[in-house]
Amino acid sequence: MKQKQQLFLIVFILLIAIASPGCKKKADENAQILETKELVGMPLKDVSYKTDKIYFGTAQGFPFLRSGWSFNETSQEEGLSYVWALGKSASIFLSIPKKQTKLTANVRSPFDGSQQEVTVKVDGKEVGTWKNSKHWVWEKHSIVIAADKDRPDVSVIEFIFSKHIEQSEKDKRPVALLFESIALE
């Protein structure tokens, strides 16, 4: 129950920051306090992190988000849901098989005319990188995660971004990469 209350508090703080730009500084301070107290970043005990595919921007995908994410968004035109990764890094919880596994991310870059490098870490170990090459086009990028018989039941996958930008005067979020889905094979 305590973890659900903590998750609710985190979501509440994020909603305040999004709804009230004047409260963003205070929300950032509160989020920093929560991270310092290690209330952020712990998998919930009553949630299963086993799946073949995470759909970002959906109720199914929400429990997998650890840190560095914006809110759920949808595109009626494309029929897709997604979430922006924010700032220098974003991470998820995911149960990864102990055998060699391929992770494929369907992502979209906000950068026009320049590449962004994404480094992927699993449980703190670098497992691969990719470069986003096209502005505002969905791209699938894959990395192979080596077999690890000692892999924990729930892993932390971290995406580290070489850059991020503010989209506009109106939208000050430090967007790095738009995630639609992540699949394991």
FITI-271550 format. One record per residue (C-alpha): residue number from 1; chain; x, y, z. Coordinates in steps of 0.1 Angstrom, whole numbers, plus 5000, padded with zeros to 4 digits. Layout:
<atom><n>NUM</n><chain>A</chain><u>X</u><v>Y</v><w>Z</w></atom>
...
//
This chain:
<atom><n>1</n><chain>A</chain><u>5000</u><v>5000</v><w>5000</w></atom>
<atom><n>2</n><chain>A</chain><u>5029</u><v>5024</v><w>5008</w></atom>
<atom><n>3</n><chain>A</chain><u>5043</u><v>5020</v><w>4973</w></atom>
<atom><n>4</n><chain>A</chain><u>5009</u><v>5029</v><w>4958</w></atom>
<atom><n>5</n><chain>A</chain><u>5008</u><v>5060</v><w>4979</w></atom>
<atom><n>6</n><chain>A</chain><u>5043</u><v>5069</v><w>4968</w></atom>
<atom><n>7</n><chain>A</chain><u>5034</u><v>5064</v><w>4932</w></atom>
<atom><n>8</n><chain>A</chain><u>5003</u><v>5085</v><w>4936</w></atom>
<atom><n>9</n><chain>A</chain><u>5024</u><v>5113</v><w>4952</w></atom>
<atom><n>10</n><chain>A</chain><u>5048</u><v>5112</v><w>4923</w></atom>
<atom><n>11</n><chain>A</chain><u>5021</u><v>5114</v><w>4897</w></atom>
<atom><n>12</n><chain>A</chain><u>5004</u><v>5142</v><w>4916</w></atom>
<atom><n>13</n><chain>A</chain><u>5036</u><v>5162</v><w>4917</w></atom>
<atom><n>14</n><chain>A</chain><u>5041</u><v>5157</v><w>4880</w></atom>
<atom><n>15</n><chain>A</chain><u>5006</u><v>5168</v><w>4872</w></atom>
<atom><n>16</n><chain>A</chain><u>5011</u><v>5200</v><w>4892</w></atom>
<atom><n>17</n><chain>A</chain><u>5043</u><v>5207</v><w>4873</w></atom>
<atom><n>18</n><chain>A</chain><u>5025</u><v>5202</v><w>4839</w></atom>
<atom><n>19</n><chain>A</chain><u>4993</u><v>5221</v><w>4848</w></atom>
<atom><n>20</n><chain>A</chain><u>5010</u><v>5251</v><w>4865</w></atom>
<atom><n>21</n><chain>A</chain><u>5042</u><v>5263</v><w>4850</w></atom>
<atom><n>22</n><chain>A</chain><u>5047</u><v>5286</v><w>4880</w></atom>
<atom><n>23</n><chain>A</chain><u>5048</u><v>5255</v><w>4903</w></atom>
<atom><n>24</n><chain>A</chain><u>5073</u><v>5237</v><w>4882</w></atom>
<atom><n>25</n><chain>A</chain><u>5103</u><v>5248</v><w>4903</w></atom>
<atom><n>26</n><chain>A</chain><u>5086</u><v>5235</v><w>4935</w></atom>
<atom><n>27</n><chain>A</chain><u>5076</u><v>5202</v><w>4918</w></atom>
<atom><n>28</n><chain>A</chain><u>5111</u><v>5197</v><w>4906</w></atom>
<atom><n>29</n><chain>A</chain><u>5124</u><v>5203</v><w>4942</w></atom>
<atom><n>30</n><chain>A</chain><u>5098</u><v>5178</v><w>4955</w></atom>
<atom><n>31</n><chain>A</chain><u>5107</u><v>5152</v><w>4928</w></atom>
<atom><n>32</n><chain>A</chain><u>5144</u><v>5156</v><w>4938</w></atom>
<atom><n>33</n><chain>A</chain><u>5135</u><v>5150</v><w>4974</w></atom>
<atom><n>34</n><chain>A</chain><u>5116</u><v>5119</v><w>4965</w></atom>
<atom><n>35</n><chain>A</chain><u>5145</u><v>5105</v><w>4944</w></atom>
<atom><n>36</n><chain>A</chain><u>5169</u><v>5113</v><w>4972</w></atom>
<atom><n>37</n><chain>A</chain><u>5147</u><v>5093</v><w>4996</w></atom>
<atom><n>38</n><chain>A</chain><u>5147</u><v>5064</v><w>4971</w></atom>
<atom><n>39</n><chain>A</chain><u>5109</u><v>5065</v><w>4968</w></atom>
<atom><n>40</n><chain>A</chain><u>5113</u><v>5069</v><w>4930</w></atom>
<atom><n>41</n><chain>A</chain><u>5128</u><v>5041</v><w>4911</w></atom>
<atom><n>42</n><chain>A</chain><u>5117</u><v>5010</v><w>4931</w></atom>
<atom><n>43</n><chain>A</chain><u>5095</u><v>4984</v><w>4913</w></atom>
<atom><n>44</n><chain>A</chain><u>5061</u><v>4979</v><w>4928</w></atom>
<atom><n>45</n><chain>A</chain><u>5058</u><v>4945</v><w>4945</w></atom>
<atom><n>46</n><chain>A</chain><u>5023</u><v>4938</v><w>4932</w></atom>
<atom><n>47</n><chain>A</chain><u>5030</u><v>4946</v><w>4896</w></atom>
<atom><n>48</n><chain>A</chain><u>5042</u><v>4922</v><w>4869</w></atom>
<atom><n>49</n><chain>A</chain><u>5069</u><v>4936</v><w>4847</w></atom>
<atom><n>50</n><chain>A</chain><u>5068</u><v>4906</v><w>4824</w></atom>
<atom><n>51</n><chain>A</chain><u>5056</u><v>4914</v><w>4788</w></atom>
<atom><n>52</n><chain>A</chain><u>5067</u><v>4910</v><w>4752</w></atom>
<atom><n>53</n><chain>A</chain><u>5058</u><v>4946</v><w>4744</w></atom>
<atom><n>54</n><chain>A</chain><u>5053</u><v>4978</v><w>4762</w></atom>
<atom><n>55</n><chain>A</chain><u>5029</u><v>5003</v><w>4746</w></atom>
<atom><n>56</n><chain>A</chain><u>5038</u><v>5038</v><w>4758</w></atom>
<atom><n>57</n><chain>A</chain><u>5011</u><v>5063</v><w>4764</w></atom>
<atom><n>58</n><chain>A</chain><u>4986</u><v>5036</v><w>4776</w></atom>
<atom><n>59</n><chain>A</chain><u>4975</u><v>5022</v><w>4810</w></atom>
<atom><n>60</n><chain>A</chain><u>4993</u><v>4990</v><w>4801</w></atom>
<atom><n>61</n><chain>A</chain><u>5026</u><v>5009</v><w>4797</w></atom>
<atom><n>62</n><chain>A</chain><u>5024</u><v>5032</v><w>4827</w></atom>
<atom><n>63</n><chain>A</chain><u>5037</u><v>5008</v><w>4854</w></atom>
<atom><n>64</n><chain>A</chain><u>5069</u><v>5001</v><w>4835</w></atom>
<atom><n>65</n><chain>A</chain><u>5080</u><v>5038</v><w>4836</w></atom>
<atom><n>66</n><chain>A</chain><u>5107</u><v>5044</v><w>4862</w></atom>
<atom><n>67</n><chain>A</chain><u>5120</u><v>5080</v><w>4857</w></atom>
<atom><n>68</n><chain>A</chain><u>5125</u><v>5106</v><w>4831</w></atom>
<atom><n>69</n><chain>A</chain><u>5091</u><v>5105</v><w>4813</w></atom>
<atom><n>70</n><chain>A</chain><u>5064</u><v>5130</v><w>4805</w></atom>
<atom><n>71</n><chain>A</chain><u>5027</u><v>5122</v><w>4804</w></atom>
<atom><n>72</n><chain>A</chain><u>5007</u><v>5100</v><w>4781</w></atom>
<atom><n>73</n><chain>A</chain><u>4998</u><v>5115</v><w>4747</w></atom>
<atom><n>74</n><chain>A</chain><u>4979</u><v>5102</v><w>4717</w></atom>
<atom><n>75</n><chain>A</chain><u>4977</u><v>5110</v><w>4680</w></atom>
<atom><n>76</n><chain>A</chain><u>4942</u><v>5105</v><w>4665</w></atom>
<atom><n>77</n><chain>A</chain><u>4956</u><v>5108</v><w>4630</w></atom>
<atom><n>78</n><chain>A</chain><u>4981</u><v>5080</v><w>4635</w></atom>
<atom><n>79</n><chain>A</chain><u>4961</u><v>5060</v><w>4660</w></atom>
<atom><n>80</n><chain>A</chain><u>4991</u><v>5058</v><w>4683</w></atom>
<atom><n>81</n><chain>A</chain><u>4999</u><v>5066</v><w>4719</w></atom>
<atom><n>82</n><chain>A</chain><u>5033</u><v>5076</v><w>4731</w></atom>
<atom><n>83</n><chain>A</chain><u>5054</u><v>5093</v><w>4759</w></atom>
<atom><n>84</n><chain>A</chain><u>5082</u><v>5117</v><w>4756</w></atom>
<atom><n>85</n><chain>A</chain><u>5115</u><v>5108</v><w>4773</w></atom>
<atom><n>86</n><chain>A</chain><u>5128</u><v>5140</v><w>4790</w></atom>
<atom><n>87</n><chain>A</chain><u>5162</u><v>5154</v><w>4797</w></atom>
<atom><n>88</n><chain>A</chain><u>5194</u><v>5134</v><w>4797</w></atom>
<atom><n>89</n><chain>A</chain><u>5180</u><v>5100</v><w>4805</w></atom>
<atom><n>90</n><chain>A</chain><u>5149</u><v>5080</v><w>4810</w></atom>
<atom><n>91</n><chain>A</chain><u>5144</u><v>5045</v><w>4824</w></atom>
<atom><n>92</n><chain>A</chain><u>5119</u><v>5017</v><w>4826</w></atom>
<atom><n>93</n><chain>A</chain><u>5114</u><v>4985</v><w>4847</w></atom>
<atom><n>94</n><chain>A</chain><u>5112</u><v>4953</v><w>4826</w></atom>
<atom><n>95</n><chain>A</chain><u>5116</u><v>4916</v><w>4833</w></atom>
<atom><n>96</n><chain>A</chain><u>5141</u><v>4904</v><w>4807</w></atom>
<atom><n>97</n><chain>A</chain><u>5147</u><v>4867</v><w>4800</w></atom>
<atom><n>98</n><chain>A</chain><u>5180</u><v>4854</v><w>4812</w></atom>
<atom><n>99</n><chain>A</chain><u>5188</u><v>4842</v><w>4777</w></atom>
<atom><n>100</n><chain>A</chain><u>5201</u><v>4865</v><w>4749</w></atom>
<atom><n>101</n><chain>A</chain><u>5172</u><v>4888</v><w>4740</w></atom>
<atom><n>102</n><chain>A</chain><u>5166</u><v>4915</v><w>4713</w></atom>
<atom><n>103</n><chain>A</chain><u>5151</u><v>4948</v><w>4724</w></atom>
<atom><n>104</n><chain>A</chain><u>5134</u><v>4969</v><w>4697</w></atom>
<atom><n>105</n><chain>A</chain><u>5122</u><v>5004</v><w>4703</w></atom>
<atom><n>106</n><chain>A</chain><u>5098</u><v>5023</v><w>4680</w></atom>
<atom><n>107</n><chain>A</chain><u>5109</u><v>5059</v><w>4685</w></atom>
<atom><n>108</n><chain>A</chain><u>5106</u><v>5094</v><w>4669</w></atom>
<atom><n>109</n><chain>A</chain><u>5133</u><v>5121</v><w>4671</w></atom>
<atom><n>110</n><chain>A</chain><u>5125</u><v>5158</v><w>4675</w></atom>
<atom><n>111</n><chain>A</chain><u>5158</u><v>5169</v><w>4660</w></atom>
<atom><n>112</n><chain>A</chain><u>5159</u><v>5184</v><w>4625</w></atom>
<atom><n>113</n><chain>A</chain><u>5190</u><v>5176</v><w>4605</w></atom>
<atom><n>114</n><chain>A</chain><u>5212</u><v>5162</v><w>4632</w></atom>
<atom><n>115</n><chain>A</chain><u>5216</u><v>5128</v><w>4648</w></atom>
<atom><n>116</n><chain>A</chain><u>5210</u><v>5120</v><w>4683</w></atom>
<atom><n>117</n><chain>A</chain><u>5229</u><v>5091</v><w>4699</w></atom>
<atom><n>118</n><chain>A</chain><u>5210</u><v>5069</v><w>4724</w></atom>
<atom><n>119</n><chain>A</chain><u>5230</u><v>5047</v><w>4748</w></atom>
<atom><n>120</n><chain>A</chain><u>5212</u><v>5018</v><w>4764</w></atom>
<atom><n>121</n><chain>A</chain><u>5221</u><v>5003</v><w>4798</w></atom>
<atom><n>122</n><chain>A</chain><u>5206</u><v>4973</v><w>4815</w></atom>
<atom><n>123</n><chain>A</chain><u>5211</u><v>4971</v><w>4852</w></atom>
<atom><n>124</n><chain>A</chain><u>5239</u><v>4997</v><w>4850</w></atom>
<atom><n>125</n><chain>A</chain><u>5258</u><v>4979</v><w>4822</w></atom>
<atom><n>126</n><chain>A</chain><u>5260</u><v>4995</v><w>4787</w></atom>
<atom><n>127</n><chain>A</chain><u>5246</u><v>4970</v><w>4762</w></atom>
<atom><n>128</n><chain>A</chain><u>5244</u><v>4991</v><w>4730</w></atom>
<atom><n>129</n><chain>A</chain><u>5238</u><v>5024</v><w>4712</w></atom>
<atom><n>130</n><chain>A</chain><u>5219</u><v>5036</v><w>4682</w></atom>
<atom><n>131</n><chain>A</chain><u>5216</u><v>5069</v><w>4663</w></atom>
<atom><n>132</n><chain>A</chain><u>5183</u><v>5084</v><w>4654</w></atom>
<atom><n>133</n><chain>A</chain><u>5186</u><v>5097</v><w>4618</w></atom>
<atom><n>134</n><chain>A</chain><u>5153</u><v>5111</v><w>4607</w></atom>
<atom><n>135</n><chain>A</chain><u>5134</u><v>5141</v><w>4619</w></atom>
<atom><n>136</n><chain>A</chain><u>5099</u><v>5133</v><w>4630</w></atom>
<atom><n>137</n><chain>A</chain><u>5097</u><v>5098</v><w>4614</w></atom>
<atom><n>138</n><chain>A</chain><u>5091</u><v>5066</v><w>4634</w></atom>
<atom><n>139</n><chain>A</chain><u>5122</u><v>5045</v><w>4634</w></atom>
<atom><n>140</n><chain>A</chain><u>5128</u><v>5010</v><w>4649</w></atom>
<atom><n>141</n><chain>A</chain><u>5161</u><v>5005</v><w>4666</w></atom>
<atom><n>142</n><chain>A</chain><u>5173</u><v>4972</v><w>4681</w></atom>
<atom><n>143</n><chain>A</chain><u>5200</u><v>4961</v><w>4704</w></atom>
<atom><n>144</n><chain>A</chain><u>5209</u><v>4926</v><w>4716</w></atom>
<atom><n>145</n><chain>A</chain><u>5211</u><v>4921</v><w>4753</w></atom>
<atom><n>146</n><chain>A</chain><u>5235</u><v>4893</v><w>4762</w></atom>
<atom><n>147</n><chain>A</chain><u>5225</u><v>4863</v><w>4782</w></atom>
<atom><n>148</n><chain>A</chain><u>5229</u><v>4867</v><w>4820</w></atom>
<atom><n>149</n><chain>A</chain><u>5220</u><v>4838</v><w>4843</w></atom>
<atom><n>150</n><chain>A</chain><u>5223</u><v>4863</v><w>4872</w></atom>
<atom><n>151</n><chain>A</chain><u>5199</u><v>4889</v><w>4858</w></atom>
<atom><n>152</n><chain>A</chain><u>5174</u><v>4901</v><w>4884</w></atom>
<atom><n>153</n><chain>A</chain><u>5137</u><v>4893</v><w>4880</w></atom>
<atom><n>154</n><chain>A</chain><u>5131</u><v>4930</v><w>4873</w></atom>
<atom><n>155</n><chain>A</chain><u>5157</u><v>4949</v><w>4854</w></atom>
<atom><n>156</n><chain>A</chain><u>5162</u><v>4986</v><w>4850</w></atom>
<atom><n>157</n><chain>A</chain><u>5167</u><v>4997</v><w>4814</w></atom>
<atom><n>158</n><chain>A</chain><u>5181</u><v>5032</v><w>4810</w></atom>
<atom><n>159</n><chain>A</chain><u>5182</u><v>5053</v><w>4778</w></atom>
<atom><n>160</n><chain>A</chain><u>5208</u><v>5080</v><w>4779</w></atom>
<atom><n>161</n><chain>A</chain><u>5204</u><v>5108</v><w>4753</w></atom>
<atom><n>162</n><chain>A</chain><u>5231</u><v>5129</v><w>4737</w></atom>
<atom><n>163</n><chain>A</chain><u>5208</u><v>5159</v><w>4736</w></atom>
<atom><n>164</n><chain>A</chain><u>5173</u><v>5172</v><w>4742</w></atom>
<atom><n>165</n><chain>A</chain><u>5154</u><v>5204</v><w>4733</w></atom>
<atom><n>166</n><chain>A</chain><u>5125</u><v>5225</v><w>4742</w></atom>
<atom><n>167</n><chain>A</chain><u>5099</u><v>5221</v><w>4715</w></atom>
<atom><n>168</n><chain>A</chain><u>5084</u><v>5256</v><w>4716</w></atom>
<atom><n>169</n><chain>A</chain><u>5079</u><v>5287</v><w>4737</w></atom>
<atom><n>170</n><chain>A</chain><u>5046</u><v>5272</v><w>4749</w></atom>
<atom><n>171</n><chain>A</chain><u>5060</u><v>5237</v><w>4756</w></atom>
<atom><n>172</n><chain>A</chain><u>5091</u><v>5240</v><w>4778</w></atom>
<atom><n>173</n><chain>A</chain><u>5096</u><v>5202</v><w>4784</w></atom>
<atom><n>174</n><chain>A</chain><u>5132</u><v>5191</v><w>4776</w></atom>
<atom><n>175</n><chain>A</chain><u>5121</u><v>5165</v><w>4751</w></atom>
<atom><n>176</n><chain>A</chain><u>5147</u><v>5139</v><w>4740</w></atom>
<atom><n>177</n><chain>A</chain><u>5129</u><v>5111</v><w>4722</w></atom>
<atom><n>178</n><chain>A</chain><u>5093</u><v>5100</v><w>4716</w></atom>
<atom><n>179</n><chain>A</chain><u>5086</u><v>5064</v><w>4725</w></atom>
<atom><n>180</n><chain>A</chain><u>5057</u><v>5045</v><w>4710</w></atom>
<atom><n>181</n><chain>A</chain><u>5067</u><v>5009</v><w>4720</w></atom>
<atom><n>182</n><chain>A</chain><u>5094</u><v>4986</v><w>4732</w></atom>
<atom><n>183</n><chain>A</chain><u>5094</u><v>4949</v><w>4723</w></atom>
<atom><n>184</n><chain>A</chain><u>5114</u><v>4919</v><w>4734</w></atom>
<atom><n>185</n><chain>A</chain><u>5122</u><v>4890</v><w>4711</w></atom>
//
